[in-house]
Amino acid sequence: MHCPFCRHPDSRVVDSRTTDDGTSIRRRRQCPDCSRRFTTVETCSLMVIKRSGVTEPFSRTKVINGVRKACQGRPVTEDALAQLGQRVEEAVRATGSAELTTHDVGLAILGPLQELDLVAYLRFASVYRAFESLEDFEAAITELREQTGQSDAVDADRADTAGGQRPDAATGRREDDQGRGGTAEVPEPARAAD
């Protein structure tokens, strides 16, 4: 490492410390020629190949910014975005690959984003899974409902609250949200013939 002050081609490490997030090491160095000290930061190299073919270093900030766009208008905090960025970086580094495509990074975001917010997940997935029609969205929503076990509960809830009314357990009559009785009666289940 060249000294930034006198350009001497060598330096000596005086102190090394790992950063708080554990992704890099700060090294305090001293030049043997001018005796001045300077700091370097050492990180593990992880390169991302863009669609254009250009290669650039992986950036957690870019991941967070991309997810932030998908989370616009959603109840997602900055802390949650920062945690998601860290999880994605840990996942892509755990692959052991020195180079990844932007598509690979996008796919690595989908899992943590699904746990964070389902609407933001669908927005993001529509780009990275290349949705081309409404059927793609419907298939993704059906898949999410099956994974979360919400399909039956959502359908039952919709049936119970049809028209803003819900059936009264004792009388079988429908009541609206203000407690007023409706005129439509809930049909009784069909009885088997004796």
N, C-alpha and C positions, 0 to 999 in steps of 0.2 A: 504494500500500500504506500503510495507516494504521500509525503507530508504536504498538506494543503498550504503550508506557509513558505517552506524553502524548496519544495519539490524534491527532497531527498528520496531516493527510491526504496527506503526501508523504514520500518517503524517497529516499536516494541509494544506488546500488549501489557498494560499495567493492571487493568481490572476488567472482568467480564460479568455481566448480569443478564439474566433472562427477563424479558418484558413481562408485564402482568398477565397478558393473554397467552404467553408461552409460545408465540409464533416467531419470535426473533430474539437475537442476543445483541445487547449493547456492549461494545468493547471500547474501553478507554485506552488510547494509544499515546505513546510518547516518541518523538523523533530523536534519534541518537545524535543528529547533527546540530539542530537548533534548540533541542530540549523542550520544545513546546508540545502541549498535549491537545488531542482532538478525539472526537467520538465517531465511531462507525457503527452501523447497524447491519447485522448479518441475518438474512432470511433464507429459507429454503426456496429454491426456484420452482415455480409452477407457472407454466405458460398456457395461454388460451389462444386457440387458433380461430380467428373470426371467419365469417362466411367469405369475405374478400380474399382470404388467404394470409392476411397480415397476422403476425403473432405478437401478443402483448402479455405482460405479467398479469396473473390473476389479481383481481381487485375485489375485496369484500365490500367496499363502498359502492361499486357498480352493481353488485348483487342487491344490496339494500335499496339503492335507488330504483332498480327495476321492479322490485317487489313493492316499494312504496307507491308506485304508479298503479299497480293492481289493487292496492289497499285504499285508494282514495275513497273517502266517504264511508269507510268501514271503521269500527271501533278497535283499531290496532294501534298500540302505543309505540313510541320510538324504541323503548327498551325491548319490546317484543321483536321489532325489526332487527335490532342489534344482535339479539340471541339467535334469530334465524340466520343472519349472516354468518355468525360464528359456526353454527351447526353445518351450514352448507360448506364452508371452508374446510372444516374437519372432515366432512364426508368426501370431498374431492381430493384432499390430500391423502386420505386413507386408501384411495384406489392404487396408490403407488406409481401412478403415471406422471411423467414430467410434463406432458402436453395433453390438453383436453380441447374439445371443440366447444363453441358457445352453446351448441345444442345439448351437449353432455352436462354443462353447468346448469342450463335451464331445467333439464330433467332432474338434477340433484336438488333443485329448489322445490319441486312439486311436493315431495313427502312432508317436509317441515311446514310448508305453506298450507297444506291440507289440514294439518293439526291446528294451525293458527286461525284460519278463517276460510270457510268453504266458498263464499262468494268470490273472494280474492283468488282462491285456488282456481275456480272455473275461469275467471278472467285470464289468469296467467296460462292455464292449460290450453286455452283456445289458441294461443300463439305457439307454444312449444309442442303441442300434440297436433298442430296444424288442422284445427277444426275447419271444415269447409261447408257445413250445412247445419240446419237446426237439428237434424237427426244425430249429429255428433254431440251436440249439447245435451240432447235427451238421453243418449247413451251414457254420457259422463254423469249426469244427474242420477240416473238409475243405478249406476255403479256405486256412486257415493251413498245413496240410500241403502243399498245392500250392505255396504261396509259398515255404516253407522247404525244399521238396524232401525232406521226411521221410516221405511216404506209403509209398513202396516200401521204404525202409529200416526203418520201423516194422513193416510187415507181414512182412517177411523175418525180422526179429529175433523177432517173436512166434512165427513158425512154427518157427524154430530152437530156441527155448527152451520149446516146448510141454511142459507137465508138469514143468518144471524139468530137462529133459534136452536134450542137444545131440548131434547125430550125430558119431561119430568118423570122420574122413576116411579112415583106412586100412581099418577093418573094416566100416564102414557100420552098426555097432551104436551105440545111444544110450547116452551116459553121463550120469549125473546130476551135480549141481554138486560132489559129493564125489569124483567119478572112478569110482564104481561102475558096472559095465556093466549095462544093462537087458536085458530079455528080448525086447523088440520090435526087430525089424530094420527098417532103413530100406529101402524098396523101391527096386530098381534101376530106372532109366528104361526104358520100353518100347522093345524093339528093332524096327526096321522089318523087315517080311517080305522074305526074299530073293527 
